[in-house]
Structure formats: structure tokens, C-alpha cells
Amino acid sequence: MAPVETQWRGMSLEERLKWALSPDLPDDYRPFLLREQWVQTRCYFARRADLRSAEVDVLARDGDYVIRLCIAKRPDLSAAQVAVFCADRDPNVRYAIARNPLLTEQQRAVLLQDEDELVRTAAAKGPRPSQERCRPGQAPLLR
């Protein structure tokens, strides 16, 4: 095992959460956060405003809907990612993308006819730009 991997595997959940939120996150830890076993830690990482494009790509395909929901709110999604989120199997993800300003009018029209009432309501409300929150000692997170 590489030294960084050994170090990561030896960390407690609390230490991993701290790094997921840290403004001083070492580049060496980022790949481990993408594959983190703890959803809470991956979720905090997914909400970071400074995610790299490749990281967004990986997290957009995460098997856990909570992670996809976090990513669906981002202002830096590609048109292809927006389209995939519009057709996500989970209504919570479709709800999140329904408020994203990157949604096309055609995509909004489809979501206005969604089988889920809350998705239809979100699409009817229109765009809601993502906002950043930055607590002292933490990296900026998207809300």
C-alpha cells in the first residue's frame, strides 16, 4: 500500500470529515474522498465549491442518490450531466435539478410533467441559483 493510502485508511471518521471540509485539503486525499465509504464524508466533499471537473464527473455517477443530489445543484454542470440528472431514477435528484438555472426550457417542460408531485412543483418554481456557505475554518460549500 502507498503511504498516503495507509495514512487515509488509518484515519477515523471524524478525521475524514475534517479533511472533506478543510480549505487546506491535500491533493493526495482527494481521490480517497471520491471513493470514501462513509456517505456523510462523501456528501461534504461533493458539496465543495472547488470540486474539479473530473471529480464532479465521478460523483455525478455515484450510486447513492444523496451524492447525486448534491451534485445536481452545482452551477458548473455540463449539458450532458444536466440531461442525465433530469432522467435520474430518484425523484430527489430530479427535484434538485429542477431548480438548477442550467436547465433548458425543454427540460423544465419535461419535469413539469414528472410523475412526482414535488418535482413538478420545483420545476414550476423556476431557477434557484446555488449559494455558497463558508463557515470559519472550512472550504466554501454549495447549498
Solvent accessible surface area in square Angstrom, and as a share of the most:
residue,aa,sasa,rsa
1,M,160,0.72
2,A,57,0.45
3,P,113,0.71
4,V,42,0.24
5,E,43,0.19
6,T,75,0.43
7,Q,104,0.46
8,W,9,0.03
9,R,149,0.54
10,G,67,0.65
11,M,26,0.12
12,S,50,0.32
13,L,54,0.27
14,E,120,0.54
15,E,81,0.37
16,R,18,0.07
17,L,29,0.15
18,K,116,0.49
19,W,55,0.19
20,A,0,0.00
21,L,24,0.12
22,S,13,0.08
23,P,73,0.46
24,D,113,0.59
25,L,17,0.08
26,P,47,0.30
27,D,87,0.45
28,D,82,0.42
29,Y,14,0.05
30,R,13,0.05
31,P,58,0.37
32,F,31,0.13
33,L,0,0.00
34,L,30,0.15
35,R,162,0.59
36,E,4,0.02
37,Q,123,0.55
38,W,114,0.40
39,V,56,0.32
40,Q,95,0.42
41,T,0,0.00
42,R,28,0.10
43,C,24,0.15
44,Y,57,0.22
45,F,0,0.00
46,A,0,0.00
47,R,48,0.17
48,R,2,0.01
49,A,30,0.23
50,D,68,0.35
51,L,13,0.07
52,R,112,0.41
53,S,89,0.57
54,A,69,0.54
55,E,10,0.05
56,V,4,0.03
57,D,56,0.29
58,V,62,0.35
59,L,1,0.00
60,A,11,0.08
61,R,171,0.62
62,D,21,0.11
63,G,64,0.62
64,D,38,0.20
65,Y,88,0.33
66,V,49,0.28
67,I,0,0.00
68,R,11,0.04
69,L,40,0.20
70,C,12,0.07
71,I,0,0.00
72,A,0,0.00
73,K,77,0.33
74,R,2,0.01
75,P,76,0.48
76,D,78,0.40
77,L,15,0.07
78,S,55,0.35
79,A,87,0.68
80,A,71,0.55
81,Q,25,0.11
82,V,3,0.02
83,A,48,0.37
84,V,97,0.56
85,F,1,0.00
86,C,17,0.10
87,A,82,0.64
88,D,13,0.07
89,R,183,0.67
90,D,26,0.13
91,P,48,0.30
92,N,64,0.33
93,V,0,0.00
94,R,20,0.07
95,Y,90,0.34
96,A,7,0.05
97,I,0,0.00
98,A,0,0.00
99,R,50,0.18
100,N,3,0.02
101,P,62,0.39
102,L,72,0.36
103,L,12,0.06
104,T,72,0.42
105,E,135,0.61
106,Q,144,0.64
107,Q,34,0.15
108,R,21,0.08
109,A,52,0.41
110,V,95,0.55
111,L,1,0.01
112,L,66,0.33
113,Q,147,0.65
114,D,18,0.09
115,E,159,0.72
116,D,39,0.20
117,E,118,0.53
118,L,119,0.59
119,V,0,0.00
120,R,87,0.32
121,T,60,0.35
122,A,0,0.00
123,A,1,0.00
124,A,74,0.57
125,K,126,0.54
126,G,9,0.09
127,P,78,0.49
128,R,125,0.46
129,P,91,0.57
130,S,30,0.19
131,Q,89,0.40
132,E,108,0.49
133,R,65,0.24
134,C,80,0.48
135,R,127,0.46
136,P,135,0.85
137,G,66,0.64
138,Q,44,0.19
139,A,2,0.02
140,P,49,0.31
141,L,1,0.00
142,L,12,0.06
143,R,129,0.47
